[in-house]
C-alpha cells in the first residue's frame, strides 16, 4: 500500500472541496508524485506534470492516461513549462524535493534550479491569480520558499502536515485494522489524535 496519494487528495479536498475538473500543475514526478498524480486523476482532475527530467514527466503522464479514460490527456514537460501554465490553474502542487530541509532547502519549486531560482519564483508568483492554491507535500520546513512566495503574493497556502496526518491515519488503519476494530477505534479517531499532535 501507498497512502501518499490518498493522503494528499484528502488534504486538498478538505481545503478546496471537489477536485473534479480542477486544473492542477503538479511539480515533481518521483515516488510520492506518482501516487499523488494517480489519485488526482482518479478524482477527475486535469493534470499538468512538470519535472526536472522530462522522461519522468512523460512516463507518469502516459501511466495516468493508460490507467483512466480521461477526457483530457495529462500535459507534461520539464520545469520550463511552469511559467506557461501556472497562471491558468486552480492548484499548484509541489511533490518534488525542492524546499525540503537538508536537501534543496534554498530553492523554490516554482522555478528551475539555477542561480536566479528565488527571484524567478517570486516574480512568477505575482503573475498568478490570487485564487490559486499553493500546496506543498513538504512539512519540514513548515514553510518552503515556494509557500513563502505564495503567501507574500496573497495566495492561500497548504504545507504537507495535513497530508502527513491523513496518510498516517490511513496507514495505521491498514496495518492494525483488526486490533483497532476490537478496541472500537476508527480511522477518524486516529486522524483526530494525530491531527491534534501534529498541529499543537
Secondary structure, 3 states (H helix, E strand, C coil): CCCHHHHHHHHHHHHHCCCCCCEEEEECCCHHHHHHHHHHHHCCCEEEEECCCHHHHHHHHHHHHHHCCCCCCCEEECHHHHHHHHCCCCEEEECCCECCCCCECCCCCCCCCCCCHHHHHHHHHHHCCCCCEEEECCCCCCCCHHHHHHHHCCCCEECCHHHHHHHHHHHHHHHCHHHHHHHCCCHHHHHHHHHHHHHC
